[in-house]
């Protein structure tokens, strides 16, 4: 994610690889947002700090995920202007506002919002406020295990801004969700929207979904032969099942789901369970959903 902090990324990835064999339970695979584990750093020659943890390492999935980082952008901090020529990336802010730059054009966006960036396009983010901004960065490679960056040595401090962004954005707005009964064979009525589809991306990054499960409802048990997913809990709490295991999930948790693993999400709480779902395919435009569990012979 950052030139000066690649050693942190590589070390964390190596640690993830070492621990993969020990991560045999569902509970051990779930990433938990923990500000106590955040490490301060400068990113691509930014003007100020971010504080981050590696929430989902590349070893958590079989496809071309490089990382999912969960961070805070400190006041006056951010990510300096840079290119990725073999990976695609998306910055997401969950609260407040920040100045997003894509291809040298800057606009102020309010959370919850993201800005996907295709390979070969530059981007940056800056927090001009006096408060930290809750932040996530997701990076997907075109070549498994490969990461590249070309820095422009521009922190974008004081950059001129367009009132209307001239780049792609992703709004996670509950008002845009559509009710769906018995979603993937589940109970009750959920609210759902595909926030980004495969046409947005050049890599095998397939989609980002926004899903709200009210109290007592569920997303039914299903699996994907050609897609792996990360479910990130935006708000609320509930229960996840993967294969034959279940675990409790809470705000800030990230649940990686591998190929052909039956999985479901149930809201056993009194409030709403709100999820962001990141899907990455084994091949471009390979999307599939099969209900239930694999047949046994």
N, C-alpha and C positions, 0 to 999 in steps of 0.2 A: 504494500500500500504506500510506502514511503521509502525513499532512497536511504535516508539516515536511519531507518528502523527496520531494514530488511533483515538484519541479524536477529531482531526480536521475532519477526515473522517466521524465519527459517528455524530458529531455535524452538519456537512454540510448535511448529509443524513437526519437527523431529520428535519432540516430547509426545505429541499426539500419536505419532507412529509407534513409539515405544509402548504407549499405554493402550493401544488399540486391542491387543490381545486380552488385556485385563478388563476391557469394557464389554463384558458379556451380558450385562443386564441393561434393560431399557433405562432405568434410572440413571445409570452411569453414563449413558450416551447423551442425555439431555444437557444442553448448555444453559447455565444460569447467569443472568446479568447480576454482577456483583461489583459495585463501585470500589469496594475494598481491594479488588484485584486489578483495577485500572493502573496503567503505567503512563506517566507523562512523556510526551515526545513532540518533536517538531516534524511536520509532514511535508515533503516535497518543497522544502525551503519556505515554509509558512512563516508568517510574522509572529505568531504566538503558538501556544501549546494546544494539544488535545490530550485527553486521558482515555486509554483504550484497554480492552481485553479481547482476546481471541475467543469469540463465543462459539463458533463452529469451525473446527480445523478441516483441512482438505481430506484427512484420513477418515472423517466421519461418513463420507459417501464414496461411491465408486466412480462417479462422473467427474466432470472437469471443474469442480468448485476449487477456487484458491483459498477463499476465506470468507467468513462473516464476522466482522468486527462490531462490537458494541462500545460506544464511546460517549464522552462529553466534549464539546468544543468549548474551550475556555474563552472568556471575553478577550477579544483581540486575536483569537486563534483561528485555525482552520487548516485547510489543505491547499498548498501552493499550486499554481497552474502547471499542468503536466499532460503528457500524452501516454496512452497505452496503445501499442500497435498489434498486440496479440491477445489482449484480454478486454473484456467489457466490464464496466463497473457502474454501480449506482450508489449515490449518496442519498440518505434519507434523514430528515429531521422529524422528531416526534412532537416537539413543542416549540414555542417562540417562533423566531424567524431567523433566516440567514441569507446571505448573498451568494447565490449559485452562479457560476460561470461555466458556459459551454461554448467552445470555439471562440473565445474572446468576448462574448456578449454576456452581460451580467444583469440579473434581475433579483429582487428581494422576494422570497417565497416564505409563506407561513405554513407551519406543520399542521397536520401530518402530511408531508409531501416528499416525493423523491424525484430525481432527475437521472434517467438512464442515459448512459453514454456508450455509443458504439465504438468499436475498434477504430483507431486512427483519428479520433476526435479528442480535443483537449478539454480539460475541465478543472474546476477549483471550487472551493467554498470558503466563506469568511464569516465570522461572527462579530459584527460591529457593536453588539450590545454590551452591557455591564453584567450580564448573567450567563452562566453556562447553558448550552443548548444540547439536548439529548439527541444523539446521532448514531447512525448505523452506516456501514460501508460493506457492500457485497461485491465480490470480484469473481468472475467466471472466465476461465481460460479457453482459448481455441485449441491449445496443445496441453494435454494433461500434465500438471506439475510445473508448467512454465509461467514465469511472470516477467514483465518488462515495464520500464518507465523511462520517459525522456522529459526532464525538467526544463521549464522555461524561466526559472528564477524570477517569478512574479507572484507575490503574495496577494495581489488584487486588492490591496488596501486603497480605498478611495476611488475605485474603478467607476467610470460612468455607468449608469444603470438604465435599462429599458423598463418602462412601466409595465409592459406586457412581454413575457419571455418569448424569445424567438427560437426556443428549443423544446424538446419533449419533456413533459412533466407527468408525474403520477400522483394523483390525489387519492388518499385513503379517507374518503368522506362517507360516513354512514348514510347520509341522505341519498347517495347514489346506488345503494344496494337494492336488489330485487328479491322479494320473498320466493322461496322454493320449498315445497312440501316434500318431506321424506327424501332429503338430499342424500344421494348415494345409498338409498335404502334406510336412512336413519329415521329417528322419531321426530315428530313435530315439524315446525316450519322454521327454516333458517333464512338468513338474508345473505345474498352472495353477489359478487361482481368480479369479472376478470378485468383487473386494472391495467395489465399489460399483456399483450398477446405475442406469439412467436415472431410476427412481422417486425416488431420493434428491434429485435436483436439479430446480429449476424452469427454469433456463436450458437451453441446448442441450448443456451438459456431460453427456456420455453415460455414462461409466463410468471406473472405475479398476480395472485388472487387475494381478494378481501372477503373474509367470511365472518359473519356474526351469528353465534349460536345462543339463543335465549335459554333461560333457565328451564331445565327439563327436556331440552331438545338435544339432538345429536347429528353428527355426520356419520353415515353408516359405514360399516366395515367394507373396505375396498382395497385394491392394489393396482400397481402400474408395472407392466413388464418393461416399458421403455423410458420411464421417467422416475427420477428420484426427487424428493421434496424436503424442504425445511419449513416446518410450521413454527412461526414466531408469535408468541402471545402478546398482543398489543395491550389488552386490558382484560381483567377478570381472572377467573380460575376455573379449573375443571379437571377432567381425567382423559388420558390418552391410552389407547391400546395399540400395541405393535406386536404382531405375531400373537403369542399367548400371554404376553405380559401387559400389565397396566401400571400407570404411574400418575401421581397428581402433578398438575402443571399450574403455574402462576404467571402473573405479569412479568415479562422479561425473559421467559424461558424460550429456548429454541430446540425443537424436536426434529432431528434428522431421520428420514425414512428412506431405506434403500430399496433397490429394485425388487419387485414381487413380494414385498412385505405387506401383509394385510394390516390395515390401520384404521382406526376410528377415533373420533373425539366426541366426548359427552360433557354437557354442562350440568354438573351435579351441584352447582352453587345457586345462590339466590339472585345473582346479577347476570349480566351478559358476559359471554366469553367471545372476545374479538380476536381474530387471527389474521395474520398475513402469511400467505403460502407462496414460497419460491419454488418453482419447478424447473428442473434442468434435465434435458433429454439425452439419451445415448446417441441419437442421430437427429439432425435438424428436421423439425416438423413431425417427429414421431411422438404422437400423443395417444394415450390409451387409458381406459379405466375399466377394471373388471370387478364386479361386486363379489363379496364373500372372500373365501379362502381358496387357495389352489386345490384342485381335485387330487386325492390320494389314490394310488393304484397298488 
